[in-house]
Amino acid sequence: MLEASGTSTAPRISPRRTPPTWLVVAIACAGQFLVVLDVSVVNVALPSMRTDLALSAQGLQWVVNAYAIAFAGFMLLGGRAGDLYGRKRMFLVGLGLFTLASLGGGLAQDGWQLLLARAVQGLGAAVLAPSTLTLLTAAVPEGAARARAIATWTAVGAGGGAAGGLVGGALVDGLSWRWVLLINVPVGAVVLAGALLWLIESRGGLRRRLDLPGALLVTTGLATLAYGISQTESEGWAATATLVPLLAGLALLGLFLLVEARTAAPLMPLGLLRLRSVASANVAMLVSGSSMFSMWFFMTLYAQNVLGYSPLEAGLALVPSSLAVVLGSKAAPRFLPVLGARNVAVLGTLVAAVGFGWQSTMTADGGYLTAIMIPGVLMMLGAGMAATPLASLAISGAAPGDAGLVSGLINTSRTMGGSLGLAVMSTIAASRSGGEDADPAALTDGYALVFRTASAVLVVAALLMWLWLPAKSPKPEQRASSTD
């Protein structure tokens, strides 16, 4: 990466004994697991939170949205801060914020205290998440070993999202809703101690001033856009409360791009978007994520609202799917040298599309094996296979000094795609079934339409990947520095 001085630098690493690679991977993956787990783990605890803290229906929605909006809004800023000020430092800052906020949320005595804690959790997660991937890629040389490390990171992240229902159900049934948040405190403290002792610092190059106008615009724009998306479920797509933040968010992001084009040291150099591997992998992640993210939500609703499963039973029912996403992520590196990253991503997406298509044949009296387990395994096996090569392509296409930013970008694409997809799919389901108060047969029709729609989106995503993703990962000498 070319810094302001014009000199080319590799990522700087402090002169300290290098820890075992497996330990760096374990610490980074532990941080990623906590971040992704908290996106979904609170869902089964919402009824208990509402009863205990006297939350309104809108307040309950914000228990989820406060985290998601802060997470999406600050991700790019967190990624670039890691490049400039140190990946280990940002890992520690993000995990510290996340852990303290978890403690505050678990001890909350009023609704506003819980919502504030969830927002701070999201901020901590946005600082932490990009560093988990960049610390890993800095520690593992490019090649088969890095592909396996990224596969582990992908599997752990996907497994965290998948395990949310099971972990949350077990904690709520066995202890209380507070432990959905408090469980992060001892785990976070252990990971913090390991990171302090074993991680070594690295940066993208010489320190330079952070692009504060760009940071303010992109953070506000993404947060406003995420807020608008969150309003669609309660207000509808045509409501003023939805359209105003959606349009304002898009306008702020457009202004952000204009500012970045004129800034000497931009937060996100626009040259990154001209790199085929970075641009195509992020668009592919956004489009495919819009379908795959909704799987857990609607499968849980189908199991509970239609088939009559308890929250814990619903979580247990999805354990095979959770294992499948781990298997798919870990299997992907074995296929990469033979098929190439693009082909593995396409293959995984098509396998997921078959699973979504199968799930769309669901009935109100479906059996576990054919209505949940097998299609769920196919959906998540494909999701795991696709995510690993997409993350690998995006990271390999950027200069080392932009690794944190690209990690933040790929996480932002996945988060925003999932949020947008869930909002759209919820509207589709409600329009077909008539709402969550409908009878089981009508609910099943709505959920089935969601899975048919998602299957079609994934087929389009596979075609997009085939046409746009590079056939081979960029070689190191082919990468362009974002400041060129």
C-alpha positions in Angstrom: 0.0 0.0 0.0 1.3 3.5 -0.8 1.1 5.8 2.1 1.2 9.6 2.1 4.9 9.5 1.8 4.8 7.5 -1.3 6.7 4.5 0.0 5.5 1.0 -0.3 5.1 -0.9 2.9 4.1 -4.4 3.9 1.9 -4.9 7.1 4.0 -3.9 10.1 4.3 -6.5 12.8 5.8 -5.8 16.2 9.2 -7.6 17.0 7.8 -10.2 19.4 7.9 -14.0 19.4 5.3 -15.2 16.9 2.6 -17.3 18.6 1.5 -20.6 17.1 -0.7 -20.1 14.1 -3.5 -22.3 15.5 -3.7 -20.1 18.6 -4.1 -16.9 16.5 -6.8 -18.7 14.5 -8.6 -19.9 17.7 -8.6 -16.4 19.3 -9.8 -14.7 16.1 -12.5 -17.3 15.6 -13.7 -17.0 19.2 -14.2 -13.2 18.7 -16.1 -13.8 15.4 -18.3 -16.5 17.1 -19.3 -14.0 19.9 -20.1 -11.3 17.3 -22.3 -13.5 15.1 -24.0 -15.4 18.0 -25.4 -12.2 19.4 -27.1 -11.3 16.2 -29.5 -14.3 16.7 -29.2 -15.5 20.3 -31.6 -12.9 21.8 -34.5 -13.9 19.5 -35.8 -16.7 21.8 -35.4 -14.5 24.9 -37.5 -11.6 23.6 -40.8 -12.7 25.2 -39.1 -13.0 28.6 -37.4 -9.7 28.2 -40.7 -8.0 27.4 -42.4 -9.5 30.5 -39.6 -8.6 32.8 -38.8 -5.1 31.6 -42.4 -4.1 30.4 -41.1 -3.4 26.9 -43.6 -2.4 24.2 -43.8 -4.3 20.9 -41.7 -1.5 19.3 -39.2 -1.6 22.1 -38.9 -5.3 21.7 -38.1 -4.8 18.0 -35.3 -2.4 19.0 -33.6 -5.0 21.2 -32.7 -6.6 17.9 -32.4 -3.5 15.7 -30.2 -1.5 18.1 -27.4 -4.1 17.8 -27.9 -4.6 14.1 -27.9 -0.9 13.1 -24.8 -0.1 15.2 -23.0 -3.2 13.9 -23.7 -2.4 10.2 -23.1 1.4 10.6 -19.6 1.2 12.2 -18.2 -1.8 10.4 -16.2 0.1 7.7 -14.9 2.5 10.3 -13.8 -0.4 12.5 -12.0 -2.1 9.6 -10.1 1.0 8.6 -9.2 1.8 12.2 -7.6 -1.6 12.5 -5.5 -0.9 9.4 -4.3 2.4 10.7 -4.0 2.0 14.4 -3.4 -1.7 14.8 -5.5 -4.9 14.4 -4.7 -6.3 17.8 -5.6 -2.9 19.4 -8.9 -2.7 17.7 -9.6 -6.4 18.6 -9.1 -5.6 22.2 -11.1 -2.3 22.1 -14.0 -4.0 20.3 -14.1 -7.1 22.5 -13.8 -4.9 25.7 -16.7 -2.8 24.6 -18.7 -5.8 23.6 -18.0 -7.6 27.0 -18.8 -4.6 29.1 -22.0 -3.9 27.2 -23.1 -7.5 27.6 -22.7 -7.1 31.4 -24.7 -3.9 31.3 -27.5 -5.5 29.3 -27.6 -8.6 31.5 -28.0 -6.4 34.6 -30.5 -3.9 33.0 -33.4 -2.9 35.2 -35.2 -0.8 32.6 -35.9 -1.1 28.9 -33.8 1.9 27.9 -30.8 0.4 29.7 -31.1 -2.8 27.7 -31.5 -0.9 24.4 -28.4 1.3 25.2 -26.4 -1.8 26.1 -27.4 -3.5 22.8 -26.3 -0.5 20.8 -22.9 -0.4 22.5 -22.6 -4.2 21.9 -23.2 -3.5 18.2 -20.5 -0.8 18.2 -18.0 -3.2 19.9 -18.9 -5.9 17.4 -18.3 -3.5 14.5 -14.8 -2.7 15.8 -14.1 -6.3 16.6 -15.4 -8.2 13.6 -13.0 -6.9 10.8 -10.0 -7.5 13.1 -10.9 -11.1 13.5 -10.3 -11.8 9.8 -7.3 -9.5 9.3 -5.4 -10.9 12.3 -6.0 -14.4 10.9 -4.9 -13.5 7.3 -1.8 -11.7 8.7 -0.8 -14.7 10.6 -1.3 -17.3 7.9 0.6 -17.1 4.6 -1.4 -17.0 1.4 -2.2 -20.4 -0.1 -3.8 -23.6 1.1 -3.2 -22.9 4.8 -4.9 -19.5 4.6 -7.8 -21.0 2.7 -8.2 -23.5 5.6 -8.0 -20.8 8.2 -10.6 -18.7 6.4 -12.8 -21.7 6.1 -12.5 -22.2 9.9 -13.4 -18.5 10.4 -16.4 -18.8 8.1 -17.6 -22.0 9.7 -17.3 -20.6 13.2 -19.1 -17.4 12.2 -21.9 -19.3 10.5 -22.1 -21.8 13.3 -22.5 -18.8 15.8 -25.5 -17.6 13.9 -26.9 -21.1 13.6 -26.3 -21.9 17.3 -28.1 -18.7 18.5 -31.5 -20.4 18.8 -30.2 -23.5 20.6 -28.0 -21.5 23.0 -30.6 -18.9 23.7 -33.3 -21.6 24.2 -31.2 -23.5 26.6 -30.2 -20.4 28.6 -33.7 -19.0 28.8 -35.3 -22.4 29.8 -32.5 -23.3 32.2 -31.6 -19.9 33.8 -33.2 -16.6 32.6 -33.1 -14.3 29.7 -30.3 -12.3 31.4 -27.8 -15.1 30.8 -28.3 -14.7 27.0 -26.1 -11.6 27.5 -24.2 -12.5 30.7 -22.7 -15.6 29.2 -20.6 -13.3 27.0 -18.8 -11.9 30.0 -16.7 -14.9 31.2 -16.1 -15.9 27.6 -15.1 -12.4 26.5 -12.8 -12.1 29.5 -11.0 -15.4 28.6 -10.6 -14.3 24.9 -9.4 -10.9 26.0 -6.7 -12.4 28.2 -5.6 -14.8 25.4 -5.5 -11.9 23.0 -3.3 -9.7 25.3 -0.9 -12.6 25.9 -0.6 -14.1 22.5 -1.6 -11.8 19.7 1.0 -9.6 18.1 0.3 -6.2 16.6 0.1 -5.5 12.9 -0.9 -2.5 10.9 -1.4 -1.8 7.2 1.5 0.6 7.2 2.6 3.9 8.6 0.0 5.7 10.7 -1.9 8.5 9.0 -4.9 10.6 9.8 -8.3 9.0 9.8 -10.7 10.4 7.2 -13.3 11.7 9.7 -15.7 13.3 7.2 -15.8 10.0 5.3 -16.1 8.0 8.5 -19.1 10.2 9.7 -20.8 10.0 6.3 -20.5 6.2 5.8 -21.4 5.4 9.4 -24.4 7.7 9.4 -25.5 6.5 6.0 -25.2 2.8 6.8 -26.9 3.2 10.1 -29.7 5.3 8.6 -30.2 2.8 5.8 -30.3 -0.1 8.3 -32.8 1.8 10.4 -35.0 2.3 7.3 -34.8 -1.4 6.5 -35.8 -2.2 10.1 -38.9 -0.1 9.8 -40.3 -2.1 6.9 -41.6 -4.9 9.1 -43.7 -2.7 11.3 -44.5 0.3 9.0 -44.4 -1.2 5.5 -42.3 -0.2 2.5 -44.4 2.7 1.3 -44.7 4.4 4.7 -43.0 7.8 5.3 -41.2 6.3 8.4 -39.6 3.8 6.0 -39.0 5.8 2.9 -37.4 8.9 4.5 -34.5 7.0 6.2 -34.0 4.7 3.2 -33.6 7.7 0.9 -31.6 9.6 3.4 -29.2 6.7 3.9 -28.7 6.3 0.1 -28.1 10.0 -0.2 -25.5 10.0 2.6 -23.7 7.0 1.0 -23.7 8.8 -2.4 -22.2 11.9 -0.7 -19.7 9.6 1.0 -18.5 8.4 -2.4 -18.1 11.9 -3.7 -16.1 12.9 -0.6 -13.9 9.8 -1.0 -13.1 10.7 -4.6 -11.7 14.1 -3.6 -9.9 13.2 -0.3 -6.1 12.7 -0.3 -6.3 9.9 2.4 -9.8 8.4 2.0 -11.4 6.0 4.5 -12.4 3.7 1.5 -10.2 4.4 -1.6 -12.5 4.0 -4.5 -9.8 2.1 -6.3 -10.9 -0.9 -4.2 -14.2 -0.9 -6.0 -12.4 -1.1 -9.3 -10.8 -4.4 -8.2 -12.8 -7.1 -9.8 -12.3 -9.6 -7.0 -13.3 -7.2 -4.3 -16.3 -5.7 -6.1 -17.7 -9.0 -7.4 -17.2 -10.9 -4.1 -19.0 -8.2 -2.1 -22.0 -8.0 -4.5 -22.2 -11.8 -4.5 -22.1 -11.9 -0.7 -24.8 -9.2 -0.5 -27.2 -11.0 -3.0 -26.7 -14.5 -1.7 -26.8 -13.3 1.9 -30.2 -11.7 1.3 -31.6 -15.2 0.9 -29.4 -17.4 3.2 -29.6 -15.2 6.3 -33.4 -15.5 6.3 -33.3 -19.3 6.5 -32.8 -19.5 10.3 -35.6 -17.0 11.0 -38.2 -18.7 8.9 -37.2 -22.2 9.8 -37.6 -21.3 13.5 -41.0 -19.7 12.9 -42.1 -22.8 10.9 -41.0 -25.2 13.6 -42.7 -23.2 16.4 -45.7 -21.6 14.8 -46.7 -24.4 12.5 -45.3 -27.7 13.9 -45.6 -26.7 17.6 -42.0 -27.0 18.7 -40.8 -25.2 21.8 -37.9 -22.7 21.5 -35.4 -25.3 22.7 -36.9 -28.0 20.5 -36.6 -25.7 17.5 -33.0 -25.0 18.3 -32.3 -28.7 18.6 -34.1 -29.4 15.3 -31.6 -27.1 13.5 -28.5 -28.7 14.9 -27.9 -30.8 11.8 -28.1 -27.6 9.7 -25.6 -26.0 12.0 -23.2 -28.9 11.6 -23.8 -28.8 7.8 -22.6 -25.1 7.5 -19.5 -26.0 9.4 -18.9 -29.0 7.1 -19.4 -27.0 4.0 -17.0 -24.3 5.2 -14.4 -26.8 6.1 -14.8 -28.8 2.8 -14.5 -25.8 0.6 -10.7 -25.5 0.8 -10.3 -29.1 -0.4 -12.1 -28.1 -3.6 -10.4 -24.8 -4.2 -7.2 -26.1 -5.7 -9.1 -28.4 -8.1 -12.1 -26.3 -9.1 -11.1 -22.8 -8.3 -12.7 -20.2 -6.0 -15.3 -19.1 -8.5 -16.6 -22.6 -9.3 -16.7 -23.6 -5.6 -18.8 -20.5 -4.8 -21.2 -21.2 -7.7 -21.5 -24.9 -6.7 -22.2 -24.0 -3.1 -24.8 -21.5 -4.1 -26.6 -24.0 -6.4 -26.6 -26.6 -3.6 -28.2 -24.1 -1.3 -30.7 -23.2 -4.0 -31.8 -26.9 -4.2 -32.2 -26.9 -0.4 -34.4 -23.8 -0.5 -36.4 -25.2 -3.4 -37.0 -28.4 -1.4 -38.0 -26.4 1.7 -40.6 -24.6 -0.4 -42.6 -27.9 -0.6 -43.2 -27.7 3.2 -46.7 -28.6 4.5 -48.5 -27.8 7.7 -48.1 -31.4 9.0 -44.6 -32.0 7.6 -42.3 -34.6 9.2 -39.0 -33.6 10.7 -36.8 -35.6 8.3 -38.1 -34.2 5.0 -39.6 -30.9 6.2 -36.7 -29.6 8.3 -33.5 -31.7 8.5 -32.7 -32.7 4.9 -33.5 -29.4 3.2 -31.9 -27.5 6.1 -28.7 -29.5 5.7 -28.6 -28.8 1.9 -29.2 -25.0 2.4 -26.5 -24.6 5.0 -24.0 -27.0 3.4 -24.2 -24.8 0.3 -24.0 -21.6 2.3 -20.8 -22.8 4.0 -19.2 -23.9 0.7 -20.0 -20.5 -0.9 -18.9 -18.2 1.9 -15.3 -19.4 2.2 -14.3 -18.7 -1.4 -16.1 -15.4 -1.5 -14.2 -14.1 1.6 -11.0 -15.5 0.3 -11.4 -13.8 -3.1 -12.2 -10.4 -1.5 -9.2 -10.5 0.8 -6.7 -11.8 -1.8 -7.7 -9.1 -4.2 -6.7 -6.2 -2.0 -3.4 -4.8 -1.0 -2.2 -5.8 2.5 -2.7 -2.4 3.9 -6.4 -2.5 3.0 -7.1 -5.9 4.5 -9.0 -4.5 7.5 -11.1 -2.3 5.3 -11.9 -5.2 2.9 -12.8 -7.4 5.9 -15.2 -4.7 7.2 -16.6 -4.3 3.7 -17.3 -8.1 3.3 -18.9 -8.1 6.7 -21.0 -5.1 5.9 -22.2 -6.6 2.6 -23.2 -9.8 4.4 -25.0 -7.9 7.2 -26.8 -5.4 5.0 -27.7 -8.1 2.5 -29.2 -10.2 5.3 -31.1 -7.3 6.8 -32.5 -6.2 3.5 -33.4 -9.8 2.5 -35.1 -10.5 5.9 -37.2 -7.3 5.5 -38.2 -8.2 2.0 -38.9 -11.9 2.8 -41.0 -10.9 5.9 -43.1 -8.7 3.7 -43.6 -11.6 1.2 -44.6 -14.0 3.9 -47.0 -11.6 5.5 -48.7 -10.7 2.2 -49.3 -14.4 1.4 -50.3 -15.6 4.9 -52.1 -12.6 6.3 -49.7 -12.2 9.3 -48.4 -14.2 12.2 -52.0 -14.7 13.6 -53.0 -16.7 10.6 -53.8 -20.4 10.8 -51.0 -23.0 10.3 -51.9 -23.7 6.7 -51.8 -20.0 5.8 -48.5 -19.5 7.6 -47.1 -22.5 5.7 -48.1 -20.9 2.4 -46.3 -17.7 3.3 -43.1 -19.4 4.5 -43.1 -21.7 1.4 -43.3 -18.6 -0.9 -40.3 -17.1 0.9 -38.2 -20.2 0.3 -39.3 -20.3 -3.4 -38.3 -16.7 -3.8 -35.0 -17.3 -2.0 -34.2 -20.3 -4.3 -34.8 -18.1 -7.4 -32.5 -15.3 -5.9 -29.8 -17.9 -5.3 -29.9 -19.1 -8.9 -29.5 -15.5 -10.1 -26.6 -15.1 -7.6 -24.9 -18.2 -9.0 -25.2 -16.9 -12.5 -23.8 -13.5 -11.3 -20.9 -15.3 -9.7 -20.1 -17.3 -12.8 -20.1 -14.2 -15.0 -18.3 -11.8 -12.7 -16.1 -13.5 -10.2 -12.5 -13.9 -11.4 -11.7 -17.5 -12.5 -8.5 -17.4 -10.4 -7.5 -15.6 -7.2 -5.3 -12.5 -8.0 -1.6 -13.1 -7.5 0.2 -10.8 -5.1 2.0 -9.0 -7.8 -1.3 -8.3 -9.6 -2.8 -6.4 -6.7 -3.1 -2.7 -6.9 -2.7 -0.5 -3.9 -5.8 1.4 -3.2 -3.9 4.7 -3.0 -2.3 4.3 -6.4 
